[in-house]
Amino acid sequence: MNRIASIRRGSLAAATGAALAAALLSGASGAEADVNTKAAAPDVDVAAVKADLGELQSIADANGGNRAHGEPGYQKSLDFIKGKLDEAGFTTSVQEFTSGGKKGYNLVADWKGGADDKVVMAGSHLDSVEAGPGINDNGSGSAAILEVALAVAKADLQPTKHLRFAWWGDEEDGMVGSTHYVDSLAADEKSKIDSYLNFDMLGSPNPGYFVYDDDPELEKVFKDWYAAKNITTEKETEGDGRSDHAPFKDAGVRVGGLFTGAEATMSQEQADQWGGKAGEAFDPCYHSACDKTSNIDDKALDLNTDAIANAIWTLSS
């Protein structure tokens, strides 16, 4: 965020076939059978997300301590994520732009199938600030949506709506990469984006559970998931206009997302409901050199990653 503004295919197929057969034998309609056979989102292994964060940390360590726009660490971060997506069967593309006299890059990955005129999109910014490796801000969001995307491929998900994932460049200078992407779309292409979900800082060490309230339907998907786990959520306000959902919202696309807090201080009421430390920042290492792998709350990262998977499965069906 910037300061400026184990489902196996065989098991799934067998379960789907059995459910469909049962529905048909009982006289259920096609619509009822379809509802009954929709697969639930998988439980994404947080260890895989943390392994990705470890790789991003190693990249930063080997490249001046950061993964910032225009620096070698950013390019290597993009190459790492692109390689995993390509291997999983996504169609990837890299979009170039210029910011501050330096070349920047967005990475976009499309999953096969789904209606082209109804696109469900999830994104996060991949760059860090120059001061540190940016593991919570925003390696956490980048690694989470990467593992959700890989879960889509592992399940061979057949979505009704088209699925697209994106990793944005130069968010830290004012959402430059995501703004460039939105501005480059023709009007009819913008209208095809059914929803954009943004994930920026998902593992703050003193975490809050904040849900974007920009669109009621998208907000409800996340709130209901957390409510089922008896976790209270609050409306996200600290990051309003400060992350990559902003250019989409400005273009008329409905947006949603999750956030665990940045430099704002946790209240006593919030500490009581979430088990955190009142009077301390949600992320004391925000935009600092200490934003390393040690600056992550595993529980928050795990919950948020699974909440993303649920939203992707739900909204694309």
C-alpha atoms as a printed R data frame, in Angstrom:
    type eleno elety resid chain resno       x       y       z
1   ATOM     1    CA   MET     A     1   0.000   0.000   0.000
2   ATOM     2    CA   ASN     A     2   1.308   3.445  -0.866
3   ATOM     3    CA   ARG     A     3   1.226   6.558   1.236
4   ATOM     4    CA   ILE     A     4   0.042   8.790  -1.624
5   ATOM     5    CA   ALA     A     5  -3.456   8.183  -2.345
6   ATOM     6    CA   SER     A     6  -6.255 -30.817  -1.686
7   ATOM     7    CA   ILE     A     7  -8.621 -31.140  -4.161
8   ATOM     8    CA   ARG     A     8  -7.487 -33.992  -6.455
9   ATOM     9    CA   ARG     A     9  -9.050 -34.082  -9.932
10  ATOM    10    CA   GLY     A    10 -10.069 -37.722  -9.643
11  ATOM    11    CA   SER     A    11 -11.783 -37.253  -6.313
12  ATOM    12    CA   LEU     A    12 -13.518 -34.122  -7.538
13  ATOM    13    CA   ALA     A    13 -14.733 -35.843 -10.695
14  ATOM    14    CA   ALA     A    14 -15.989 -38.851  -8.737
15  ATOM    15    CA   ALA     A    15 -17.783 -36.671  -6.198
16  ATOM    16    CA   THR     A    16 -19.319 -34.565  -8.951
17  ATOM    17    CA   GLY     A    17 -20.494 -37.602 -10.885
18  ATOM    18    CA   ALA     A    18 -21.987 -39.226  -7.800
19  ATOM    19    CA   ALA     A    19 -23.818 -36.071  -6.799
20  ATOM    20    CA   LEU     A    20 -25.149 -35.568 -10.318
21  ATOM    21    CA   ALA     A    21 -26.354 -39.151 -10.545
22  ATOM    22    CA   ALA     A    22 -28.093 -38.872  -7.191
23  ATOM    23    CA   ALA     A    23 -29.751 -35.631  -8.270
24  ATOM    24    CA   LEU     A    24 -31.009 -37.179 -11.503
25  ATOM    25    CA   LEU     A    25 -32.267 -40.327  -9.786
26  ATOM    26    CA   SER     A    26 -34.183 -38.233  -7.280
27  ATOM    27    CA   GLY     A    27 -35.841 -36.291 -10.068
28  ATOM    28    CA   ALA     A    28 -33.990 -33.052  -9.359
29  ATOM    29    CA   SER     A    29 -34.059 -30.456 -12.102
30  ATOM    30    CA   GLY     A    30 -30.933 -29.533 -14.065
31  ATOM    31    CA   ALA     A    31 -30.629 -26.296 -12.124
32  ATOM    32    CA   GLU     A    32 -30.862 -28.118  -8.807
33  ATOM    33    CA   ALA     A    33 -28.289 -30.664  -9.931
34  ATOM    34    CA   ASP     A    34 -25.938 -27.859 -10.954
35  ATOM    35    CA   VAL     A    35 -26.221 -26.200  -7.546
36  ATOM    36    CA   ASN     A    36 -25.598 -29.502  -5.784
37  ATOM    37    CA   THR     A    37 -22.443 -30.300  -7.783
38  ATOM    38    CA   LYS     A    38 -20.589 -27.011  -7.459
39  ATOM    39    CA   ALA     A    39 -17.241 -27.653  -5.835
40  ATOM    40    CA   ALA     A    40 -16.302 -25.822  -2.668
41  ATOM    41    CA   ALA     A    41 -13.126 -23.798  -2.612
42  ATOM    42    CA   PRO     A    42 -10.081 -25.681  -1.353
43  ATOM    43    CA   ASP     A    43  -8.190 -24.984   1.838
44  ATOM    44    CA   VAL     A    44  -5.052 -23.328   0.475
45  ATOM    45    CA   ASP     A    45  -1.947 -24.459   2.362
46  ATOM    46    CA   VAL     A    46  -0.478 -21.441   4.153
47  ATOM    47    CA   ALA     A    47   2.906 -23.196   4.105
48  ATOM    48    CA   ALA     A    48   2.940 -22.734   0.322
49  ATOM    49    CA   VAL     A    49   2.138 -19.026   0.718
50  ATOM    50    CA   LYS     A    50   4.938 -18.668   3.263
51  ATOM    51    CA   ALA     A    51   7.342 -20.485   0.941
52  ATOM    52    CA   ASP     A    52   6.575 -17.892  -1.738
53  ATOM    53    CA   LEU     A    53   7.239 -15.133   0.795
54  ATOM    54    CA   GLY     A    54  10.554 -16.778   1.599
55  ATOM    55    CA   GLU     A    55  11.451 -16.655  -2.082
56  ATOM    56    CA   LEU     A    56  10.521 -12.958  -2.291
57  ATOM    57    CA   GLN     A    57  12.658 -12.314   0.796
58  ATOM    58    CA   SER     A    58  15.600 -14.105  -0.830
59  ATOM    59    CA   ILE     A    59  15.141 -12.043  -3.986
60  ATOM    60    CA   ALA     A    60  15.219  -8.825  -1.985
61  ATOM    61    CA   ASP     A    61  18.253  -9.952   0.009
62  ATOM    62    CA   ALA     A    62  20.159 -10.625  -3.207
63  ATOM    63    CA   ASN     A    63  19.137  -7.317  -4.805
64  ATOM    64    CA   GLY     A    64  19.865  -4.422  -2.503
65  ATOM    65    CA   GLY     A    65  17.327  -5.318   0.164
66  ATOM    66    CA   ASN     A    66  14.184  -4.383  -1.779
67  ATOM    67    CA   ARG     A    67  11.868  -5.251  -4.666
68  ATOM    68    CA   ALA     A    68  11.042  -1.690  -5.643
69  ATOM    69    CA   HIS     A    69   9.909  -0.275  -8.986
70  ATOM    70    CA   GLY     A    70  12.775  -0.015 -11.448
71  ATOM    71    CA   GLU     A    71  15.088  -2.139  -9.316
72  ATOM    72    CA   PRO     A    72  16.403  -5.654 -10.113
73  ATOM    73    CA   GLY     A    73  14.458  -7.174  -7.237
74  ATOM    74    CA   TYR     A    74  11.148  -6.252  -8.816
75  ATOM    75    CA   GLN     A    75  11.953  -7.875 -12.152
76  ATOM    76    CA   LYS     A    76  13.129 -11.061 -10.445
77  ATOM    77    CA   SER     A    77   9.949 -11.122  -8.333
78  ATOM    78    CA   LEU     A    78   7.848 -10.878 -11.478
79  ATOM    79    CA   ASP     A    79   9.885 -13.611 -13.188
80  ATOM    80    CA   PHE     A    80   9.399 -15.905 -10.173
81  ATOM    81    CA   ILE     A    81   5.620 -15.552 -10.151
82  ATOM    82    CA   LYS     A    82   5.290 -15.697 -13.934
83  ATOM    83    CA   GLY     A    83   7.270 -18.938 -14.048
84  ATOM    84    CA   LYS     A    84   4.916 -20.657 -11.618
85  ATOM    85    CA   LEU     A    85   1.833 -19.453 -13.486
86  ATOM    86    CA   ASP     A    86   3.188 -20.505 -16.878
87  ATOM    87    CA   GLU     A    87   3.979 -23.964 -15.550
88  ATOM    88    CA   ALA     A    88   0.439 -24.257 -14.153
89  ATOM    89    CA   GLY     A    89  -1.146 -23.538 -17.532
90  ATOM    90    CA   PHE     A    90  -2.121 -19.871 -17.290
91  ATOM    91    CA   THR     A    91  -1.827 -17.539 -20.249
92  ATOM    92    CA   THR     A    92   0.415 -14.744 -18.999
93  ATOM    93    CA   SER     A    93   1.313 -11.363 -20.413
94  ATOM    94    CA   VAL     A    94   3.606  -8.584 -19.227
95  ATOM    95    CA   GLN     A    95   2.537  -4.988 -19.737
96  ATOM    96    CA   GLU     A    96   5.252  -2.324 -19.778
97  ATOM    97    CA   PHE     A    97   4.935   1.281 -18.642
98  ATOM    98    CA   THR     A    98   7.260   4.102 -17.598
99  ATOM    99    CA   SER     A    99   7.241   5.832 -14.230
100 ATOM   100    CA   GLY     A   100   9.836   8.192 -12.786
101 ATOM   101    CA   GLY     A   101  12.055   7.613 -15.776
102 ATOM   102    CA   LYS     A   102  12.176   3.870 -15.095
103 ATOM   103    CA   LYS     A   103  10.454   0.975 -16.822
104 ATOM   104    CA   GLY     A   104   7.739  -0.768 -14.845
105 ATOM   105    CA   TYR     A   105   5.808  -3.943 -15.480
106 ATOM   106    CA   ASN     A   106   2.417  -5.453 -14.752
107 ATOM   107    CA   LEU     A   107   1.900  -9.214 -14.886
108 ATOM   108    CA   VAL     A   108  -1.534 -10.461 -15.988
109 ATOM   109    CA   ALA     A   109  -2.573 -14.135 -15.939
110 ATOM   110    CA   ASP     A   110  -5.751 -15.511 -17.542
111 ATOM   111    CA   TRP     A   111  -7.310 -18.888 -16.778
112 ATOM   112    CA   LYS     A   112  -8.944 -20.820 -19.592
113 ATOM   113    CA   GLY     A   113 -12.690 -20.715 -20.114
114 ATOM   114    CA   GLY     A   114 -15.504 -18.669 -18.686
115 ATOM   115    CA   ALA     A   115 -17.520 -15.934 -20.348
116 ATOM   116    CA   ASP     A   116 -15.243 -13.279 -21.821
117 ATOM   117    CA   ASP     A   117 -17.825 -10.596 -21.142
118 ATOM   118    CA   LYS     A   118 -17.900 -11.413 -17.422
119 ATOM   119    CA   VAL     A   119 -14.416 -11.207 -15.912
120 ATOM   120    CA   VAL     A   120 -13.700 -11.767 -12.236
121 ATOM   121    CA   MET     A   121 -10.322 -10.240 -11.504
122 ATOM   122    CA   ALA     A   122  -8.063 -10.448  -8.443
123 ATOM   123    CA   GLY     A   123  -4.970  -8.317  -8.054
124 ATOM   124    CA   SER     A   124  -2.203  -7.171  -5.751
125 ATOM   125    CA   HIS     A   125   0.813  -4.952  -6.108
126 ATOM   126    CA   LEU     A   126   4.132  -6.733  -6.348
127 ATOM   127    CA   ASP     A   127   6.524  -3.841  -5.702
128 ATOM   128    CA   SER     A   128   8.005  -2.870  -2.345
129 ATOM   129    CA   VAL     A   129   9.287   0.497  -1.201
130 ATOM   130    CA   GLU     A   130  13.021   1.066  -1.534
131 ATOM   131    CA   ALA     A   131  13.445   0.947   2.238
132 ATOM   132    CA   GLY     A   132  12.792  -2.755   2.602
133 ATOM   133    CA   PRO     A   133  11.776  -6.117   1.114
134 ATOM   134    CA   GLY     A   134   8.027  -5.493   1.424
135 ATOM   135    CA   ILE     A   135   7.006  -8.928   2.665
136 ATOM   136    CA   ASN     A   136   3.726  -7.861   4.246
137 ATOM   137    CA   ASP     A   137   3.397  -4.851   1.914
138 ATOM   138    CA   ASN     A   138   2.771  -6.482  -0.396
139 ATOM   139    CA   GLY     A   139   4.403  -9.857  -0.696
140 ATOM   140    CA   SER     A   140   1.509 -11.152   1.394
141 ATOM   141    CA   GLY     A   141  -1.171 -10.222  -1.134
142 ATOM   142    CA   SER     A   142   0.994 -11.273  -4.081
143 ATOM   143    CA   ALA     A   143   1.776 -14.703  -2.631
144 ATOM   144    CA   ALA     A   144  -1.818 -15.274  -1.517
145 ATOM   145    CA   ILE     A   145  -3.363 -14.683  -4.937
146 ATOM   146    CA   LEU     A   146  -0.568 -16.699  -6.551
147 ATOM   147    CA   GLU     A   147  -1.442 -19.743  -4.450
148 ATOM   148    CA   VAL     A   148  -5.169 -19.244  -5.085
149 ATOM   149    CA   ALA     A   149  -4.438 -19.116  -8.814
150 ATOM   150    CA   LEU     A   150  -2.399 -22.311  -8.547
151 ATOM   151    CA   ALA     A   151  -5.300 -23.904  -6.641
152 ATOM   152    CA   VAL     A   152  -7.574 -22.980  -9.572
153 ATOM   153    CA   ALA     A   153  -5.216 -24.822 -11.915
154 ATOM   154    CA   LYS     A   154  -4.853 -27.834  -9.594
155 ATOM   155    CA   ALA     A   155  -8.630 -28.205  -9.392
156 ATOM   156    CA   ASP     A   156  -8.954 -27.603 -13.150
157 ATOM   157    CA   LEU     A   157 -11.726 -25.181 -12.256
158 ATOM   158    CA   GLN     A   158 -14.326 -24.651 -14.971
159 ATOM   159    CA   PRO     A   159 -15.683 -21.180 -14.107
160 ATOM   160    CA   THR     A   160 -18.810 -19.678 -15.587
161 ATOM   161    CA   LYS     A   161 -17.108 -16.281 -15.581
162 ATOM   162    CA   HIS     A   162 -13.603 -15.682 -16.868
163 ATOM   163    CA   LEU     A   163 -10.852 -15.557 -14.243
164 ATOM   164    CA   ARG     A   164  -7.949 -13.127 -14.379
165 ATOM   165    CA   PHE     A   165  -5.192 -12.461 -11.867
166 ATOM   166    CA   ALA     A   166  -2.809  -9.495 -11.857
167 ATOM   167    CA   TRP     A   167   0.347  -8.341 -10.108
168 ATOM   168    CA   TRP     A   168   0.834  -4.585 -10.371
169 ATOM   169    CA   GLY     A   169   4.018  -2.566 -10.693
170 ATOM   170    CA   ASP     A   170   4.800   0.721  -8.962
171 ATOM   171    CA   GLU     A   171   1.828   0.920  -6.655
172 ATOM   172    CA   GLU     A   172   4.013   2.643  -4.100
173 ATOM   173    CA   ASP     A   173   4.288   5.798  -6.228
174 ATOM   174    CA   GLY     A   174   0.540   6.152  -6.589
175 ATOM   175    CA   MET     A   175  -0.991   3.045  -8.178
176 ATOM   176    CA   VAL     A   176   0.908   3.720 -11.385
177 ATOM   177    CA   GLY     A   177   0.808   0.202 -12.844
178 ATOM   178    CA   SER     A   178  -2.850  -0.512 -12.164
179 ATOM   179    CA   THR     A   179  -3.832   2.942 -13.411
180 ATOM   180    CA   HIS     A   180  -1.903   2.318 -16.624
181 ATOM   181    CA   TYR     A   181  -3.710  -1.005 -17.071
182 ATOM   182    CA   VAL     A   182  -7.161   0.492 -16.571
183 ATOM   183    CA   ASP     A   183  -6.395   3.478 -18.808
184 ATOM   184    CA   SER     A   184  -5.160   1.152 -21.560
185 ATOM   185    CA   LEU     A   185  -8.497  -0.688 -21.718
186 ATOM   186    CA   ALA     A   186 -11.087   0.309 -24.295
187 ATOM   187    CA   ALA     A   187 -14.488   1.207 -22.879
188 ATOM   188    CA   ASP     A   188 -16.003  -2.118 -23.954
189 ATOM   189    CA   GLU     A   189 -13.160  -4.022 -22.265
190 ATOM   190    CA   LYS     A   190 -13.684  -2.151 -18.986
191 ATOM   191    CA   SER     A   191 -17.367  -3.014 -19.109
192 ATOM   192    CA   LYS     A   192 -16.498  -6.720 -19.298
193 ATOM   193    CA   ILE     A   193 -14.870  -6.660 -15.852
194 ATOM   194    CA   ASP     A   194 -17.593  -7.968 -13.567
195 ATOM   195    CA   SER     A   195 -15.592  -7.296 -10.406
196 ATOM   196    CA   TYR     A   196 -12.080  -6.464  -9.229
197 ATOM   197    CA   LEU     A   197 -10.828  -7.792  -5.889
198 ATOM   198    CA   ASN     A   198  -7.778  -6.159  -4.313
199 ATOM   199    CA   PHE     A   199  -5.449  -7.704  -1.751
200 ATOM   200    CA   ASP     A   200  -2.862  -5.465  -0.109
201 ATOM   201    CA   MET     A   201  -1.259  -6.347   3.254
202 ATOM   202    CA   LEU     A   202  -2.893  -9.600   4.402
203 ATOM   203    CA   GLY     A   203  -0.539 -10.666   7.194
204 ATOM   204    CA   SER     A   204   0.060  -7.654   9.430
205 ATOM   205    CA   PRO     A   205   1.694  -8.795  12.706
206 ATOM   206    CA   ASN     A   206  -0.959  -7.075  14.852
207 ATOM   207    CA   PRO     A   207  -3.779  -7.891  12.445
208 ATOM   208    CA   GLY     A   208  -7.217  -6.491  11.992
209 ATOM   209    CA   TYR     A   209  -9.808  -8.083   9.732
210 ATOM   210    CA   PHE     A   210 -11.026  -5.389   7.387
211 ATOM   211    CA   VAL     A   211 -13.347  -5.866   4.402
212 ATOM   212    CA   TYR     A   212 -13.781  -3.334   1.602
213 ATOM   213    CA   ASP     A   213 -17.317  -1.918   1.715
214 ATOM   214    CA   ASP     A   214 -17.391  -0.424  -1.795
215 ATOM   215    CA   ASP     A   215 -19.857  -2.979  -3.202
216 ATOM   216    CA   PRO     A   216 -22.504  -4.718  -1.048
217 ATOM   217    CA   GLU     A   217 -22.443  -8.056  -2.884
218 ATOM   218    CA   LEU     A   218 -18.668  -8.387  -2.847
219 ATOM   219    CA   GLU     A   219 -18.493  -7.237   0.762
220 ATOM   220    CA   LYS     A   220 -21.086  -9.851   1.749
221 ATOM   221    CA   VAL     A   221 -19.081 -12.714   0.235
222 ATOM   222    CA   PHE     A   222 -16.169 -11.932   2.536
223 ATOM   223    CA   LYS     A   223 -18.199 -10.974   5.601
224 ATOM   224    CA   ASP     A   224 -20.290 -14.144   5.427
225 ATOM   225    CA   TRP     A   225 -17.174 -16.305   5.162
226 ATOM   226    CA   TYR     A   226 -15.655 -14.718   8.261
227 ATOM   227    CA   ALA     A   227 -18.951 -14.767  10.157
228 ATOM   228    CA   ALA     A   228 -19.148 -18.530   9.609
229 ATOM   229    CA   LYS     A   229 -15.838 -18.743  11.466
230 ATOM   230    CA   ASN     A   230 -17.044 -16.457  14.262
231 ATOM   231    CA   ILE     A   231 -14.597 -13.732  13.304
232 ATOM   232    CA   THR     A   232 -15.784 -10.152  13.466
233 ATOM   233    CA   THR     A   233 -14.862  -7.920  10.555
234 ATOM   234    CA   GLU     A   234 -14.882  -4.155  10.169
235 ATOM   235    CA   LYS     A   235 -15.220  -1.892   7.173
236 ATOM   236    CA   GLU     A   236 -11.890  -1.014   5.595
237 ATOM   237    CA   THR     A   237 -11.240   2.733   5.752
238 ATOM   238    CA   GLU     A   238  -7.486   3.205   6.274
239 ATOM   239    CA   GLY     A   239  -6.650   2.238   2.723
240 ATOM   240    CA   ASP     A   240  -9.415   4.112   0.900
241 ATOM   241    CA   GLY     A   241  -7.951   5.440  -2.338
242 ATOM   242    CA   ARG     A   242  -4.485   4.199  -1.421
243 ATOM   243    CA   SER     A   243  -4.280   0.897  -3.294
244 ATOM   244    CA   ASP     A   244  -4.927  -0.626  -6.688
245 ATOM   245    CA   HIS     A   245  -8.703  -0.894  -6.414
246 ATOM   246    CA   ALA     A   246  -8.905   2.907  -6.772
247 ATOM   247    CA   PRO     A   247  -8.410   3.169 -10.565
248 ATOM   248    CA   PHE     A   248 -10.914   0.352 -11.128
249 ATOM   249    CA   LYS     A   249 -13.480   2.015  -8.903
250 ATOM   250    CA   ASP     A   250 -12.917   5.342 -10.652
251 ATOM   251    CA   ALA     A   251 -13.587   3.564 -13.973
252 ATOM   252    CA   GLY     A   252 -16.939   2.282 -12.736
253 ATOM   253    CA   VAL     A   253 -15.877  -1.275 -11.925
254 ATOM   254    CA   ARG     A   254 -17.256  -2.681  -8.691
255 ATOM   255    CA   VAL     A   255 -14.466  -3.478  -6.246
256 ATOM   256    CA   GLY     A   256 -13.889  -5.468  -3.080
257 ATOM   257    CA   GLY     A   257 -11.024  -6.800  -1.033
258 ATOM   258    CA   LEU     A   258  -9.335  -7.530   2.281
259 ATOM   259    CA   PHE     A   259  -6.796  -5.740   4.472
260 ATOM   260    CA   THR     A   260  -5.144  -6.301   7.873
261 ATOM   261    CA   GLY     A   261  -4.017  -2.752   8.612
262 ATOM   262    CA   ALA     A   262  -0.960  -0.561   8.100
263 ATOM   263    CA   GLU     A   263   0.342   2.321  10.233
264 ATOM   264    CA   ALA     A   264  -2.953   3.054  12.033
265 ATOM   265    CA   THR     A   265  -3.204   2.138  15.720
266 ATOM   266    CA   MET     A   266  -5.371  -0.707  17.003
267 ATOM   267    CA   SER     A   267  -8.030   0.381  19.474
268 ATOM   268    CA   GLN     A   268  -8.815  -1.417  22.721
269 ATOM   269    CA   GLU     A   269 -12.150  -2.584  21.297
270 ATOM   270    CA   GLN     A   270 -10.391  -4.026  18.256
271 ATOM   271    CA   ALA     A   271  -7.785  -5.712  20.460
272 ATOM   272    CA   ASP     A   272 -10.546  -7.302  22.521
273 ATOM   273    CA   GLN     A   273 -12.279  -8.775  19.479
274 ATOM   274    CA   TRP     A   274  -9.182  -9.847  17.557
275 ATOM   275    CA   GLY     A   275  -6.739 -10.664  20.330
276 ATOM   276    CA   GLY     A   276  -4.267  -7.985  19.307
277 ATOM   277    CA   LYS     A   277  -2.281  -5.282  21.089
278 ATOM   278    CA   ALA     A   278  -4.124  -2.035  21.716
279 ATOM   279    CA   GLY     A   279  -2.163   1.168  21.200
280 ATOM   280    CA   GLU     A   280   0.183  -0.406  18.672
281 ATOM   281    CA   ALA     A   281   0.175  -0.155  14.893
282 ATOM   282    CA   PHE     A   282  -1.353  -2.982  12.904
283 ATOM   283    CA   ASP     A   283   2.010  -3.172  11.126
284 ATOM   284    CA   PRO     A   284   4.866  -1.485  13.043
285 ATOM   285    CA   CYS     A   285   7.215  -2.313  10.123
286 ATOM   286    CA   TYR     A   286   5.086  -0.592   7.490
287 ATOM   287    CA   HIS     A   287   7.362   0.783   4.750
288 ATOM   288    CA   SER     A   288  10.454  -0.117   6.771
289 ATOM   289    CA   ALA     A   289  13.483  -2.378   6.485
290 ATOM   290    CA   CYS     A   290  11.961  -4.715   9.093
291 ATOM   291    CA   ASP     A   291   9.084  -5.700   6.774
292 ATOM   292    CA   LYS     A   292  10.590  -9.172   6.455
293 ATOM   293    CA   THR     A   293   9.242 -12.723   6.696
294 ATOM   294    CA   SER     A   294   9.323 -12.289  10.473
295 ATOM   295    CA   ASN     A   295   6.752  -9.485  10.039
296 ATOM   296    CA   ILE     A   296   3.862 -11.832   9.193
297 ATOM   297    CA   ASP     A   297   1.006 -13.185  11.292
298 ATOM   298    CA   ASP     A   298   0.481 -16.739  10.031
299 ATOM   299    CA   LYS     A   299  -3.133 -17.008  11.187
300 ATOM   300    CA   ALA     A   300  -4.210 -13.825   9.404
301 ATOM   301    CA   LEU     A   301  -2.343 -14.843   6.259
302 ATOM   302    CA   ASP     A   302  -3.955 -18.295   6.312
303 ATOM   303    CA   LEU     A   303  -7.485 -16.993   6.901
304 ATOM   304    CA   ASN     A   304  -7.247 -14.287   4.258
305 ATOM   305    CA   THR     A   305  -5.861 -16.664   1.635
306 ATOM   306    CA   ASP     A   306  -8.726 -19.085   2.186
307 ATOM   307    CA   ALA     A   307 -11.217 -16.204   2.111
308 ATOM   308    CA   ILE     A   308  -9.826 -15.206  -1.294
309 ATOM   309    CA   ALA     A   309 -10.218 -18.760  -2.592
310 ATOM   310    CA   ASN     A   310 -13.814 -18.839  -1.409
311 ATOM   311    CA   ALA     A   311 -14.532 -15.532  -3.144
312 ATOM   312    CA   ILE     A   312 -12.962 -16.679  -6.416
313 ATOM   313    CA   TRP     A   313 -14.926 -19.947  -6.424
314 ATOM   314    CA   THR     A   314 -18.145 -18.200  -5.413
315 ATOM   315    CA   LEU     A   315 -18.012 -15.186  -7.724
316 ATOM   316    CA   SER     A   316 -16.827 -17.049 -10.825
317 ATOM   317    CA   SER     A   317 -19.508 -19.758 -10.699
